[in-house]
Amino acid sequence: MQQLPLAVGPADYAVFENFLPGPNGALLHALEELAGVASRAMLWAWGPAESGRTHLLQATVTAADAAGYRAAFLPLADPALQPSALDGLGDFDLVCLDDADHVAGEADWERALLQLFEALRARRARLVVSALRAPLHAGFQLPDLASRWTSGATFRVRSLDDEQKQAALQRRAAWRGLDLPDDAARYLLTHATRGTAALFALLDRLDSESLVAQKRLTVPFVRRVLDEAAPKS
């Protein structure tokens, strides 16, 4: 995969296989197809923070790259990025733009995004955009750009409930080669921050700690790691 400015790229865990779709099965299926089919496509995925939007976009890039396509992921909420970061992306087969509404209303960004959209469309390339809101409510001021955002499929990304979060944790653990028993998973959900990003970060820590200690993920072990990770007053 070609490196982008600031070495932006998908995380190693961002694959379709370890994403629990829950209520987002139709979106997952659409992105899997889009990653592997060389046809013109525009897809907008919107939903709250920690609903899995970033994971899905990065997984789309990972799958497209594995299929031999030139793919790029760009997190537009990164304050270090400038509109020039879009230069050259019109030559890619697939571009995924995360948190696009972060730059809504900024004229230089909106012009650059419109130029990118047209370049990709001319080549029948694919574009996936994520945001907190649906296209017409995302705050873009350039009329031509706002209308382009509505030209493809739009999906609402829905957050997981607690039961689904537990299943997602256990799927991610299994993907890492870990056994996360039901009682340990429930303990995590009860005693840790309930956002999926924080939960998955804790799972990463548990993975490292269990490897060092050569311990299974039992409730006592999870409790000890959480106690050690808690801020000291």
C-alpha positions in Angstrom: 0.0 0.0 0.0 1.4 3.4 -1.0 2.3 5.5 2.0 0.4 8.7 2.4 1.4 12.0 4.1 2.0 11.6 7.8 2.2 7.8 7.3 -1.6 7.4 7.5 -2.7 3.8 7.1 -5.1 1.3 8.5 -4.5 -0.3 11.9 -3.4 -3.9 11.9 -6.6 -5.0 13.6 -8.9 -3.2 11.1 -10.3 -6.1 9.1 -13.8 -7.2 8.3 -13.3 -10.6 10.0 -13.2 -9.2 13.5 -16.0 -6.6 13.1 -19.3 -7.7 14.7 -21.9 -6.2 12.4 -24.8 -6.3 14.9 -27.4 -3.9 13.3 -24.9 -2.9 10.6 -25.0 -6.0 8.4 -26.2 -4.3 5.3 -23.4 -1.7 5.5 -20.7 -4.4 6.1 -21.9 -6.3 3.1 -21.9 -3.1 0.9 -18.3 -2.3 2.0 -17.1 -5.8 1.4 -18.5 -5.7 -2.2 -17.1 -2.2 -2.8 -13.6 -3.2 -1.6 -13.4 -5.9 -4.2 -15.3 -4.6 -7.2 -13.7 -2.2 -9.6 -16.8 -0.1 -10.4 -17.8 3.5 -9.7 -19.3 3.8 -6.3 -20.0 6.5 -3.7 -21.0 5.5 -0.1 -21.7 7.7 2.9 -21.7 6.1 6.4 -22.9 8.2 9.2 -23.4 7.6 12.9 -22.1 8.5 16.4 -18.6 8.3 17.7 -17.4 4.8 18.6 -20.0 3.2 16.4 -17.3 1.4 14.3 -17.1 3.9 11.4 -13.3 4.2 11.5 -12.8 0.4 11.8 -15.0 -0.2 8.8 -13.3 2.4 6.6 -9.9 1.0 7.5 -11.1 -2.5 6.9 -12.3 -1.5 3.4 -8.9 -0.1 2.6 -7.2 -3.3 3.9 -9.5 -5.5 1.8 -9.1 -3.4 -1.3 -5.3 -3.4 -1.0 -5.4 -7.2 -0.6 -7.4 -7.4 -3.8 -4.7 -5.5 -5.6 -6.3 -2.1 -5.7 -4.6 1.2 -4.8 -6.4 2.3 -1.7 -6.1 5.1 0.8 -7.5 6.1 4.2 -7.5 9.6 5.5 -8.8 10.8 8.9 -10.0 14.3 8.3 -10.3 15.0 12.0 -6.5 15.0 12.2 -5.6 18.7 12.9 -2.2 18.2 11.2 -3.9 17.6 7.8 -4.2 20.3 5.2 -6.3 20.2 2.0 -3.1 19.4 0.1 -3.3 16.0 1.7 -5.9 15.1 -0.9 -3.5 15.9 -3.8 -2.9 12.8 -5.9 -5.7 10.7 -4.3 -7.7 11.1 -7.5 -5.4 8.5 -9.0 -6.4 5.9 -6.5 -8.9 3.1 -7.0 -10.5 3.6 -3.6 -10.4 6.5 -1.1 -11.9 6.4 2.4 -12.4 9.7 4.2 -13.1 9.5 7.9 -14.9 12.2 9.8 -15.5 14.4 6.8 -17.8 16.7 8.6 -14.8 17.8 10.6 -13.8 20.1 7.7 -17.3 21.1 6.6 -17.7 24.8 6.1 -14.0 25.3 5.4 -13.8 26.7 1.9 -10.4 25.3 1.0 -11.2 21.9 2.2 -14.6 21.8 0.4 -13.0 22.9 -2.9 -10.4 20.2 -2.6 -13.0 17.6 -1.7 -15.1 18.5 -4.8 -12.0 18.3 -7.0 -11.2 14.8 -5.5 -14.8 13.6 -6.0 -14.7 14.7 -9.7 -11.3 13.1 -10.3 -12.5 9.8 -8.8 -15.8 9.8 -10.7 -14.0 10.5 -14.0 -12.0 7.3 -13.4 -14.9 5.3 -12.1 -13.1 4.9 -8.9 -14.7 4.4 -5.4 -15.2 6.8 -2.6 -16.3 6.1 1.0 -17.0 8.9 3.4 -17.9 8.8 7.1 -19.4 11.5 9.3 -21.5 12.1 12.3 -24.6 13.0 10.3 -26.3 12.3 7.0 -25.0 14.1 3.9 -27.5 17.0 3.8 -27.0 17.7 7.5 -23.2 17.5 7.7 -22.7 21.2 7.4 -21.1 21.5 3.9 -21.6 24.9 2.3 -20.5 24.3 -1.3 -23.8 23.4 -3.1 -22.0 21.2 -5.7 -20.2 19.3 -3.1 -23.3 18.8 -0.9 -25.2 17.4 -3.9 -22.4 15.1 -4.8 -22.4 13.5 -1.3 -26.0 12.4 -1.9 -25.2 10.7 -5.2 -24.5 7.3 -3.8 -25.7 4.9 -1.1 -26.2 6.3 2.5 -26.0 4.1 5.6 -26.6 4.9 9.2 -24.1 3.2 11.5 -25.8 2.1 14.7 -24.1 1.5 18.0 -24.0 -1.9 19.6 -26.0 -2.7 22.7 -24.3 -4.3 25.7 -24.9 -7.9 24.6 -23.5 -7.1 21.2 -20.5 -5.3 22.8 -19.7 -8.4 24.7 -19.9 -10.5 21.5 -17.7 -7.9 19.8 -15.1 -8.1 22.6 -15.0 -11.9 22.4 -14.7 -11.9 18.6 -11.8 -9.4 18.8 -10.2 -11.6 21.5 -10.6 -14.7 19.4 -9.1 -13.0 16.4 -6.0 -12.2 18.6 -5.9 -15.9 19.8 -7.3 -15.1 23.2 -10.1 -16.9 25.1 -12.3 -14.2 26.8 -14.8 -16.1 28.9 -18.3 -14.8 29.4 -17.8 -13.8 33.0 -14.5 -11.9 32.2 -16.2 -10.1 29.3 -19.1 -9.1 31.5 -16.7 -7.8 34.2 -15.0 -5.6 31.6 -18.4 -4.2 30.4 -19.4 -3.5 34.0 -16.2 -2.0 35.4 -14.6 -0.2 32.4 -15.5 2.6 30.1 -18.3 1.3 27.9 -17.2 2.9 24.6 -16.0 0.3 22.2 -12.7 2.1 21.5 -11.9 2.1 25.2 -12.9 -1.5 25.6 -10.8 -2.6 22.6 -7.9 -0.7 24.0 -8.2 -2.5 27.3 -8.4 -5.8 25.5 -5.1 -4.9 23.8 -3.6 -4.2 27.2 -5.0 -7.5 28.6 -3.5 -9.3 25.6 0.0 -7.9 26.4 -0.3 -8.4 30.2 -1.5 -12.0 29.8 1.4 -12.8 27.5 3.9 -11.4 29.9 2.3 -13.0 33.0 1.4 -16.2 31.1 -2.1 -15.9 32.6 -5.6 -16.6 31.2 -8.2 -13.9 31.1 -10.0 -14.8 34.3 -12.0 -12.3 36.3 -9.3 -11.9 39.0 -6.7 -11.2 36.3 -8.9 -8.7 34.5 -9.7 -7.0 37.8 -6.0 -6.7 38.6 -5.1 -5.2 35.2 -8.0 -2.7 35.5 -6.9 -1.7 39.0 -3.4 -1.1 37.7 -4.7 1.0 34.8 -7.0 3.1 36.9 -5.8 6.7 37.5 -4.2 7.1 40.9 -5.7 9.8 43.1 
